[in-house]
Amino acid sequence: MVKAAREAGNSDVSERLVTDWVSLGLLDQPTRVSRGKGRGPGANYEWPESQRDLFLTLLAKRDEATSRAAMCAIPVGVWMYWGDDWIPLRQVRLALRTWWDRPGRSRWKRSADGARLVIDTIAPAGTPRAFKSEVRELITAALENDVFPREELTQALEQLLVNRSSDGRFGPARSTAAEIVDGMWSMAVATYNYDLITDGMFYEARSRLLPIMLSYINEWPTLSKDPVYGRSYEQPTWSFLINQSCPQLLAGLGLQLIAMNDQKPLGPIPMHHWGRLPNELRTLPVT
């Protein structure tokens, strides 16, 4: 891996970098291969060609990424759309955990960052600072603890949205306060119970997300022409899909956990043969 990286012009790559990226899920664990009889102790460690290609892609993108955790969207996104022949699920599990539980961030810091993002996104200009601080602290406490006051949070966000739009909804999807809270709740549930999520739940989440993204791709030409919210609909590109993969997958896993707890099935699972890209994705722009 180091040799391939250096041949591609990455002279600073070391074995330590490879080891670090494996620990984060950016790369998969290598396969241990014995050196054979008479060739001394120890073993060689090998990766498939798909991991070498992933490594070179990550190296090319590392200067653009805000953090190593943000780079985890690449292996997760490849698994989401190309399947297990390219990225194994064990790597996806680790990469997704690295994305939401970034090394060096406490649970409180992660919760506070999430709360700040919500408030900065939906609070209209002129919102009193004291009120924003109050709602931010409420969201932080909810995300930090296993108790999520959905009704109280919904009422608080409703006050923000009423001041932002006449119908009390947010963004091009016209989301209600309750829908925003449910989105936060689904991601929080997934992080609280991450170690309980089965392989089957990952595959189900992936299967449910694909038709949603294909629908967005097909509808984007019309949505982008909306006189009020057209500019808010980001053009579907591969960069867009990859960047959305981690939050979408985590939310999808949380929705399954909530449905199981509430004993309300999500409905039939869409079927798809991974490894064969749908027509909508074959001509998608890269950036």
N, C-alpha and C positions, 0 to 999 in steps of 0.2 A: 504493500500500500504506500509506504514511504517512497519507494523507488518510482512508482507510477506518478505520485504527486510531484516529485522533483523533476521527472521527465516532462511534466506538463508546465513547468516553470515556477513551481512553488518551492523555492529553495529553503524556506524556513520550516518546512514540515519535519516533525520528529516522531519517533515512536511514542513519546509521551503524549503528543497531540492525539494520535490515534487511540491510545488507551483512554484518554479523557473523553473523547467523543463516543467511544463505546459505552462508557459509564453513564452518559447522558441519553443514550438512545439515538444519537445522530448516526451512529453506525451499529451494525449488528455484532453480536459475539462471533468471533472466528471459530472455525472448526479445527480442533486439535488433530494433527496428523503426525504419527510416529515417524522418526527419521529412518527407521529400519535397522535391522541387525547389522552390527559392525560399524555404525555411523555415529557412535557416541551417544551419551545420555540426552534427555530432553526431547523436545518435539518441535515441529513447525506449526504455525497457525496460518490458516488460509481463509480467504473470503471469496465468494463467487464474483463473477464479473459484474453483476448488477450492483454489488456493494462498492466495487471500485468506481463504477460510473457515478454512483451516489456521492462518494467521497470527493470526486473531482468537481461535481456540481456544487457541493457544499463549500468547497474551497473557493470556487468562483464567486459564490454569493456572500461569503463571510464579511466582506467590506461593506455590503449594503445592509446587512442585518443589524438591528439595534442591540442584539444580545445572542448568545449561543442558544438560549431558550427559544428565542424567536425563530431560529433556524430549524427547530424541531418540526415546524409546519411542513418542511420539505419531505422528510420520510413519511409523515402522517398523510400528507396529501397524495403522495405517490401510491401508498397503500389504498387510500380511499378510491382512487380512480383507475389504477392499473392492477391492483390486487396483490395477492400473497406471493406470486411468482417473482415479484420485485422486492417487496419488503415483508418480512415475516411479522406476524401479530405480536410476538414477544418484544420485538423492537418498537412497535407502535405503542404498546402499553408503557414502555419506559420513556419514550419520547414525549408522549402526551402528559405523563406525570411531570417530566422536566418542564414542560410548557407552563402548567398551572402551579407547580410547586417549585419554583425556580430556586436553585441553590443560593443560600445566603439570605433568603427572604423568610421572615417568620410568618406564621399564619396571620398575625395581626397586620403586618405590613402588606401582605397579599390582599387582605380584606379591605384595608384602608385605600390601597391603590384602586381596587375595583369600585369602591364607593365613590372615590373622587372622579373616576372616569364616567360613571353614571350621571353624577351631578353636573359635571362640566359639559356633558353632551346634551342634557335635556333642560337644564335650568335656563330660562330666558334672561336676556340682559335686564338689569335693574332689579333682579331678585335680591331681597335683603340678605346681607352676608350672614347674619345670625340664623336666618331660616335655613339657608343652604348648609351651614355648619351643623344645625340640628338634624337635618335629614341625612347628611353624610355620616354623622355619628350613629344614627339609627341603622343605616345600611351596613356600616362597618361591623357593628355589634351582631347584626343578623348573619353576615357572612362568616364572622369569626366563630360563632357558637352554633351548636346543633339545634338551636331553637330559632325558627324563622317566623317572625310576626307578620304574616302575609297581609292581614287586614289593615294593621297599623301602617305598614309600608305603602300599601295601595292608597290609603287616604292621603299620606304625605306626598306621594308623587302626583296624585290628582290635583293637589293645590298648585304644584309647579306647572303642570300641563294646562290648567285652566288659564293661567297667566300667559301661556305661550301661544295657544290657539283657541279659536272660538268654540271648537267642538271638543276640546280637551283630549285631543289625540296627538301622537308624535310621529314625525317622519313620514316618508313616502308610503310606508306600509300602514299608516294611520293606526298605530298601536295605542291601545288603552293603557292606563296605569296598571291595571290588573295583568295585562299581557306582559308588560315589562317586568313586573315583579315575578311572574311565573317563569320568565326566562332566567332571571337571576337565581330563582329557587332551584330550577332544574340543574344548573351548573353547580350550585352549592351542594345539592344532594349527591351529585356524582363525585365531588371531591371528598365529602364526608365518608362515602362508602366505596371509595375507589378499589380497595382490595377485595371487595365482595363482588365486583363486576365480573361476570363470566366471559369466556371467549365468545360464546354464542350471542351475548348481548352486544359485543363489539360488531359482530357480523350483521346483526339485525339493525343496529344504528346506521351502519354503512349502507345497507340495502334501502333504508327509509330515506336517507339523505340524497341519494343519487337522483331520483325522479324530481325532487324539489329543486335541485340545481339545474336539471335539464329544463324544467318548466320556466325557471328564471331566464335561462339563455334564450328560449323561444319567445318569451314575452318581452324581453328587454327592448327591442326596437320600438314597440308601442309604448312601453312604460317611460322610456327616455324622452318621449315627445309630450309628456304631460306638461301643461302650461305652468303648473305650480311646483311640482315635485320632480320634474324630469331630470334635472341636474343631480338629484340625490341618488338616482339609480346608477350605480357604478357599472361601467361596461364589463361584461363577462369576458375575462381573459384567463389564461392559465395562472398568472400571478394572483389574480383575484381569487380563483378557486383554491389555490394552495394556501393563501393567507387566511382564508375562512375555515380551513379544514379542522384546526384544533378546537376553536370555540364551538363549531357546529357539532363535531363528534362528541365533545364533552356534554353539551346540552342534550344531544340525542340519547346519550347513556342515562342522563338524569331523568329524562322523560320516561324512560322504561322503568326506572326504579320507582318513580312516583306512581306510575300506572299499576305496578305490581303491589305497591303498598295500599293503593286505593281500590284494588281489585277491579280495575277498569281497563280491559284489553285495548291496545292501540289499533287493532284491526289487522287485516292480512298483511304479510310482509311482501313487498315487491320483489320479484325474482330478476336476477341479472347474471349473465356470464362474465365474470371478471376476467380481464385479459383481452377483451375485445371492446374497444372504445365505441360508445354510441356515436352516431353520425354527428350529433351536435358538438361533440368534443373534438372530432378529428380536424375540423377547420378553425378551431378556436385560436385567436391571436395569443402569442406568448405573453406580451405585456401590453 
